[in-house]
Amino acid sequence: MTEQHEQHAHRFERGTDGPKVIVVGMDGSDSSLRAAAYAAGLARRQRALLAVVYVQPVLAAGAALGAPVAETTDAIAEDLITYIRESAERLKGIFEVRWEFHTFRGDPYNGLVKAADELKADAVVVGASEQAGHRIIGSVAVRLVKAGRWPVTVVP
């Protein structure tokens, strides 16, 4: 081994590798809140941007029946923004995390894929599905992992 190579072999570099943008899917469920907390900790430690994403479902059947779908999903998005801001304010001065909130329309899987692509995500964090039917057709988390485009962390 050359002397120059030996010097580089013992050098430790901090804070230059790792994700720069972490996308977390959040829909207000308990598992998505746990995923957001995990992703926030990861973003803090890595000094990465935390992109909190809410995918507003498009419910054509509900809209056709006159249900106020858009207003309902907009209200959920506003509630999530308020919750995140309040949480960030409580932790101000203790934990600093750079974060953004984004909404996309569509089904959760395609919305998160679009978000991760547009935001140039280095990692995606989602909560484990709480719906029994996903054991048969596959959860959003499983579909994201199978897509194989980003490291995906599934938080129980």
MOWOLIN-V611456 format. One record per backbone hydrogen bond with DSSP energy under -1.0 kcal/mol. CO is the residue of the C=O (numbers start at 1). NH is the residue of the N-H. E is the energy in kcal/mol with one decimal. If there is no record, write none. Layout:
# MOWOLIN-V611456
co=[CO & CO]
nh=[NH & NH]
e=[E & E]
This chain:
# MOWOLIN-V611456
co=[2 & 3 & 4 & 5 & 6 & 20 & 21 & 21 & 22 & 23 & 24 & 29 & 30 & 31 & 32 & 33 & 34 & 35 & 36 & 37 & 38 & 39 & 40 & 41 & 42 & 43 & 43 & 49 & 50 & 51 & 52 & 53 & 54 & 56 & 59 & 60 & 61 & 62 & 63 & 67 & 68 & 69 & 70 & 71 & 72 & 73 & 74 & 75 & 76 & 77 & 78 & 79 & 80 & 81 & 82 & 83 & 84 & 85 & 86 & 87 & 91 & 91 & 98 & 100 & 102 & 104 & 107 & 108 & 109 & 110 & 111 & 112 & 113 & 114 & 115 & 116 & 123 & 124 & 125 & 126 & 131 & 132 & 133 & 133 & 134 & 139 & 140 & 141 & 142 & 143 & 151 & 153 & 155]
nh=[6 & 7 & 8 & 9 & 10 & 49 & 122 & 123 & 51 & 125 & 53 & 33 & 34 & 35 & 36 & 37 & 38 & 39 & 40 & 41 & 42 & 43 & 44 & 45 & 46 & 47 & 48 & 22 & 100 & 24 & 102 & 26 & 104 & 106 & 63 & 64 & 65 & 67 & 66 & 69 & 72 & 73 & 74 & 75 & 76 & 77 & 78 & 79 & 80 & 81 & 82 & 83 & 84 & 85 & 86 & 87 & 88 & 89 & 90 & 91 & 94 & 95 & 50 & 52 & 54 & 56 & 111 & 112 & 113 & 114 & 115 & 116 & 117 & 118 & 119 & 121 & 23 & 153 & 25 & 155 & 134 & 135 & 136 & 137 & 138 & 143 & 144 & 145 & 146 & 147 & 124 & 126 & 128]
e=[-2.3 & -1.9 & -1.7 & -1.9 & -1.0 & -3.1 & -2.9 & -1.1 & -3.2 & -2.9 & -3.1 & -2.1 & -2.1 & -2.1 & -2.3 & -2.1 & -2.4 & -2.9 & -2.4 & -1.9 & -2.3 & -2.9 & -2.5 & -2.4 & -2.4 & -1.0 & -2.2 & -3.0 & -2.3 & -2.4 & -2.9 & -3.1 & -1.9 & -2.5 & -2.3 & -2.3 & -1.4 & -2.7 & -1.3 & -2.6 & -1.9 & -2.6 & -2.4 & -2.1 & -2.0 & -2.2 & -2.5 & -2.5 & -2.4 & -2.4 & -2.4 & -2.6 & -2.7 & -2.8 & -2.6 & -2.3 & -2.9 & -2.4 & -2.1 & -1.4 & -2.4 & -2.5 & -2.8 & -3.0 & -2.6 & -3.6 & -2.7 & -2.4 & -2.4 & -2.5 & -2.4 & -2.9 & -2.5 & -2.9 & -2.7 & -2.7 & -2.7 & -2.7 & -2.0 & -2.8 & -1.1 & -1.7 & -1.3 & -1.8 & -1.6 & -2.2 & -2.4 & -2.4 & -2.6 & -1.6 & -2.5 & -2.4 & -2.7]
